[in-house]
Amino acid sequence: MIRTGLQRALVLLTTGVVIASLGVLGGAYSQQPPVFAQPAPEPPKPRSIVVNSSGGIVNQVLRQVFLSVYEQRYGIRVIDTSPTDFAKLQAMVRSGNVEWNVTEISGIDGFRAIKLGLLEPIDFAIVNVSDFPRAVVNDHLLPMSFFSTIMAYRTDVFPVGRRPRSWADFWDIKKFPGPRALQNTPVDNLEFALLADGVPPERLYPLDVTRAFRKLDEVKPHITVWWTTGAQSPQLLVDKEVVLATAWNARIMDIMRKGAPVGMEWNHGLLKIAYVAIPRGARDVFWSQKMLAIFADAELQGKWTSIIPYPGPNLKAMAYVDPALRPFLPTYEENLKKQIVQKDAWWEENMARIQERWNRWMLQR
């Protein structure tokens, strides 16, 4: 269920497919349309640039769709690295030894990075966002894709008619027995715990942190793996190390396409935006901006979405997506209305203290 307090209307992309303009995610979104000045003359080309992302299938498709186009167009080699790491970003910027030209970054970390002065501003003379919903345009963060953290499960363990449909089911060890996996972060897990405890979506924020940790205490003994990368969670399900897990929707779609006996549940998934940004002090900023411009291209975003179901924000991108794929996207109307838009602004304000509490909680037996 999308929260009723949306500050922006839903924007229709094409028949049956919508995206949330997501002003409610918080942070310093541009309130005025970007100014498209004349681009500066091209500086000398570097031999290579480095693009950092979350790894796994994401890196593979980034190369297939975006990085290869950049290399062909400009003759500059693109080195891809992973995973994303806010602490490393912060350390690189503060030391002045910035290894990445562009990095993927979550909304929560992105708005923290803006506050801390860790990002270069986007040059809108180079990066064309004229076909993006204005509410998602940000001076430092380029929205790359919409994605959801959802529940995934083994379909051979939980057949049709006996499958988990809610976070209360995830917490119900007797009805849905077996080892489970959650991400090693308070983000998402606190929301899921509160939903499992009966908090209605419209009253989820501000999060009742104490209540959430108390509910997490119940499921903690049954979490056999606390995953740390996007590729890890689906692999745990494929290997049957766990039978229930949280995961990012495209990671589960990838293994489903490959025939894994795995399903996913959209109900009360958490919808969010993945961004790309340029670390402050990065080398060859002009050519980093050119990489952002490639990411903003409508046809390439459509190709990306056709391979990995994380739809981009360019309003023209859906013209390049097979209509048969749209029901599997997090922004498809039927899926969208089941989900909750995560409040990045709340997390950005509270993350530091909650992360400290999470770290202590993880050490407790």
N, C-alpha and C positions, 0 to 999 in steps of 0.2 A: 504494500500500500504506500503510495507516495504521500508524504506529509502535506497537510492542507495549508501550511504556512509558506508555501512557495512564494518567493518575492518576484518571480518572473513566470510568465505563462509558459505552458508547454509549446514548443515550436514544432509544427508539422514538417517533417522531412519529405515524406511521400506517403501514399495511401497505406494506412495501418502502421506506420512507423513514426515514432516520435522521440524527441530527446528533451530532457529537462534543460531549460536554460541555466538552471543551477546557480542563480545568484545567491541562494541560501547556503551554498557550500562555504561561503565566507571568504575573507581575504580581500586584497586590494584590486578588485576588478576595475578595469577602465570604465568610467562612467560616460566618457565622451568617445566618439569614434576615433580610431587612430589616425594620425596625420601622415599621409603618404608623401613624403618629401622625395626629391630627386636623389637616387642612389649615388654614393661617392664613387670615384674611379676605382677600378679593381686594383688592389695591392698585389705584390708578387704571390704566386701560389706556393703553398707549402708542399712538401713531398707527401705528407699524410696528415690526417686528423684522427682523433679518437672519439668514438661515440660509445657511451656507457649505458647499459640497460639492465633489465632484470634477469636476463639469461634464458637458457632453454629455447623453447619454440619461439619466444619473442625475438631473440637474437637472430634466429634462423630466418624468420619472415622479414625482419627489418632489413637484413642483407638482401634477400630476394627482391623486395619491393622498393625500398628507399635507397639503401647504401649503394647498391649496384648502379642505380640511375645517377646518383651523385658522382660516382667514379667515372662513369662513361661521359657524363656531361662536362666535367671539369678536369678530368685527368689526374685527380688527387686520390690517393689510396685512403680508404677508410678502415681503421682498425677498430673492431668491436670488442668491448670488454663487458664484464658483469661480475657481481651483481650491483644493484644500487646500494649506496651506503652513505647515509647522511653524515656520520661521524668523519668518514674519509673526505667527503666534500668540504666540510668545515675545516678540517686539518690542512687540506691542500690550499684552500684560499688563504687561510691565516699564515701559512708558511711561505706563500708566494710561489710554490712549486705545484702548479695546476697541471695535472696529467690529462684531464678530459677536456675536449672542446665542447661537447654536448653530453648531457646526462638525462636519462629518464628520472623523474622524481614524482612522488605522490603529492596530492594536494596538501596534506598536513605538513609534510616536510618542506614542500615548496613555499608555503606561507611563512614558515619558520625561517627559511633561507632568505626570503625577502626582508623580514624584520632584522636579520643579522647582517644584511648587506653582502650576501654570498653570491648574488647572481648579477649578470650583466643585463641591462635593459634590451628588449627586442627592438631591432631596427625595422620599423614598419615600411620603410622605403624599399627594403629587400624582401621582407616576409609579408606576403599578401594574405590578410585575414578578412578581406571584405565580404567573403561569403560565410563567415562564422557568425553565429548568434552573438550579438554585442555583449550579452551578459557573461559570456565565457572568455572574452578577450581580456588579457592581463598584460601589463607592461613588462613583466619579467618571465612569465610562464606561458608557454605555448601549449594549449590543450591538444593532446595527441589522440586520446581515445577514451571512451566510456567503458567501464568494466564493473563487474560485481563480484563480491565475495559471497559464495553460495555454499549450500550443503551438498556433498557428493557421497555416494554410497555404492556398495557392491550389489548389483542386481541379482546375482546368484545367491546371495545371502538373504536379501530382502526382495522376494518376488512380488509381482503385481498383486495389489490388494493388501500387502503387508509392508509397504515402504514408508520410511519416515517422511513426514510432511511439514514438520515444524521444529523449532529449536527445543520445544518441550520434549519432542520425540528424541532428539539428539541426546538429551539429558536422561531419558528413560532407559536405564540399563537393563531392566527386567524385560521390557517389551521389545527392545532392540539391542540385544546383547552383542558384545564383541569389542575389540580394541578400536580406539579412536585416535584422531590426530587433530590438533589445533595449531595455529601459527603461534610462534613465540613472541607475542606482542599483546599489549592490552587493547590495541585498536581492533575493532570488530568483536573481540571476545567479550568485552564488557557489554556491548549492545546485545549480543546473542544470549548472554547470561540473563540479562534483564527480560528479554523477550521470552526466554524459557521459564522465567519466574512469573510470567503473566502480565508484564507491563505492556499496555497497548502502544502501538507505534506512534500515535499522536502525542503521547506523553513520555516518549523515550528520552528526549533532551530537555533540560540538562541531565546527564546520567547520574543515577544514584550509585556512586562508586562503591560504597561500603556494601550495599545490597548485592551489587554485581559480583564482588569478590566472594561474598558469602555463598552465592549460588555456584560460582566457579569451584569452590571447595568441594562441592558435591560430585562434580565430574572429574576433578583432577586425578583421582586414583586410576581412572579408566583411560587417561590420555597416555598412550604408550610412546608417542612421538610428538614433539613440539617442532613443527617444521619451520624452516628459515628461508627457503627459496621457493619461488613459484613452481619450479619443476619437481620439487621433492614430494609435494602432497599427492599429485596424480600418480607418481611412481609408487608411492606407498600403497595406493589402492590397486594398481596393476599387479604388484607383487603380493597382494593380499596380506600385507603386514598390518593393515587396518581395514575395517569394513565401513567406517564412517569417517568423514573428514571435512574440514572447510577447505575451500580451494577457490581459485579465480576461474570464472566461467569458461574462458577460452582454453585454459589448460585441460579442463575436463572434456570439452568438445573435441579437442585434439585426440585424446585417447579413445573416446567413443567412436570417432571416425575410423580409428585403427582397429576397432572390433573389441575393445576391452569391455567386460561385463560391468559397466559403471553407468550410473544415472545421476542426475542432478535435480535439485529442487529450488525453484525461484522464490518460493514463499518466504518473505522477510529477509531476502538477500539484501546486502548493502551496496548501493549504487554509488560510484565515485568516478573521478576523472584521473587519468594518468597524464602527466605533463612531460615536456622536455624543456630544458633550459641550458643556458650557457653559464658555467661557473665564472665568477668575477676573477679577472686576471688570466683567463684562458689565453693561450697563444692563438694568433690568426683569427681574431674575432670576426672579421669580415667573412671569412670562409666558414666559420661556425654559423653565422647568420644564413648563409646560403644553404646550409644543411637544414636549418629550421624551415626555410622556404620550400625545400623538397618535401618535408613532412606535412606542410600545409596544403599540398596539391590535391585537388578533388579526385582526379582519376586514380592517383596512387593510393589515396585513402580508401577508395572503393575497392581497389585490388587487395589492399591489406585486409579489409573487412571480409572479403570473400574467402580469404585463407585462414584468418584468425579472427573470430567473431568479437572483436573489440571495435565497435564503430567509431569513426572519427567525427569531429564537429563540423567539417565543411558541409554546408547544406546541399551542395551539388554532388556529394560523394555517392549518395544512394542510387544515382542514375547508373552507376557502374557496379552495383551489387545485384546478384541473382535474387529475384523476388522469393524464390524457394528457400533462401537462407534466412530471410528476415525474421521468421518466427523463432529463430534460435539466438537472436541478439538480445542483449539486456535492455536495449531501448525500444524493442518491439512493444506495442501498446499492451498486449495481454501480459507480458512479462514485467513491464514497467510498473503497472498498477499494483503488482504484488509486492514490490520492493520498497525500501526506505532509502531516501537520499541521506547519505552520511554527512554529518555537520563537521566539515573540516575546521571551521572557525572555532567551534567548541574545543576540538582536540588540540588545535594549535595553542589555545590559551591554557590548556590543562595538562598537556602531554608530559612536561618535565616532571611534575610531582607524581603523576600516575605511573610513569615509567619507573621511577624510583621504588614506588610501592610494588609494582609488578616484579621488579628484580628481587626484592626481598621475599615476595610471595613464592616465586619460583624456587628459592633456596629452601623453603620450608618443606618438610616431609609430610 
